[in-house]
Amino acid sequence: MDKKAVRSYLLSRPEACEDYPFGPEVAVYKIKNKMFATLCKWNTVVKEQQGDSNDQNFYAMNLKCDPDEAIALRDIFTAVLPGYHMNKKHWNTLIINGSIPAGEIERMIDRSYGLVVKGLKKIERDNLLLVYGAEVIYA
């Protein structure tokens, strides 16, 4: 998946919206004003972490994750790291470099979205479930 495909999939989730609260370099994807993903250039992250000007053209995405699953995904995929600038127990950073199958990225996005929906106020969650159904919300 490339940035365009990832962005399109993130925005395909029911009532998902894109925001830029941290500036133009970091896209934040929300459901009911709660973040479920971020997307930015990976070289921005690398420069900040390592102090170099690595010229990689990859993107990085933060996704919410169940703590046990987060660890397992980090063990399986070298492009899955503890959440950058996030709670490392509940968030992973994915390097979008082609090493993670598209279907797996979509599954991780769906899981992040579903976890955030589960944490919404009951009335907001129930409204989403009524309009879209559990099979769509918790895909």
N, C-alpha and C positions, 0 to 999 in steps of 0.2 A: 504494500500500500504506500502511496505517496501522500504528501500533505493534503492535496486536494481531495483525495478519496477519504482520508481520515476525517477531515473537516466536514465533508458531505455526510458521512456516516454519523458523526457526533450530532449534527443538526437534524438528522432524520429521526432522532428519538423524540417521542411526543412532548411537545411544548418546550423543547430545548432551545436555548438562546445563547448567542455569542456576545461576550462583553470584553472590555479592555480596561479593567480597573487598575492594572499595574503598568499601564503604558502601552504603546502600539506594538511592542515586540512579543507580548504574551497574551494570547487569546484564552479566555476563560469561558467554559461552557457550563451553563447552569440549568437547573430545573427548579422552578418556583423560588428563584433567587438563592439557591444552594448549589455550590460548585460540585460538579462530578468529573470534570476534566480540565486540563490546561494543555496548550500546544504552543511551542516556541522553537526557534532554531536551536539545534544542539550546539553549534559552535559558540553561541552566546553563553550557554551553560559551561562548556569546556573552558572558555576564556576566563570566566569568573572563578571556576574551581581551580584551574591549573596555572592561571596567569599567562597563558600563551595565546597565540593567535592562530590556532588550528583552523584550517580552512575547509573543514568538513561541511557538506551541504545537507546534513541530516536534520531531522526534527526530533524533538523530545516531547513526550506527552505524559503528564501525571494522571493516574487513575486511582480511585479508591478501591480497596481490596480487603477481603477478609484476611486477618493476620496470618492464619495458617496457610492459606492459599498464596499470600504474598511471598512467603518464604519459599514455597514450592516452585512458584514461577521464576524466582530469582535463581533457583538451582537448575531449572530446566533451560532457561534462555539467558545467554550472556548479555543480551540487549535489554534485560529487565534488571533494574537497579532499585535500591531503596529510594523512596520518594524524595526528590530534590526539593529542598525548602519546604518539606511537608513532614507530617508525623510519619516516621519511617515504619511504624507498626501497621498503619492503616493505608498507606499510599505507596505505590510503585511508580517509577519513572521508566517509560519504554523509549528506547532509541529506535526511531522509525528508519531503519537502514536496510530493510529487505530480509532480515534474518528471522523475523517472526512471521508465520503465515497469516495472511489477511483474515482468515476465519477466526484465528485465535485472537487477533487484535479486536475484531468485532465482538467476540465473546467477552473479552476483558472490558470493553466499553459498556456492553449491556450489563455486565455484573456491577460496574461502578455506578451506572445510572440507577439500577435496581436498589443498591445499598443506600444511595442517597434518598430515593423515594421512600424507602422503609423508615428513614429518619425524619420525614416531613411530619408536620402536624396532621393529626388524624383526618381532619376535614379536607385538607389538601390532598392527602394520599387517597382517601375514599373517592374524592371527585375524579382524580386521574383514573382510578380503577373503574369507576362507573362509565366514564366516557370512552376509555380505550381498552379496558379489559386486562386482567392479570397476565394473560399470555403475551400481550404486547409490552406491558410495563416491565414485567419480570422475564423478558425473553432470554 
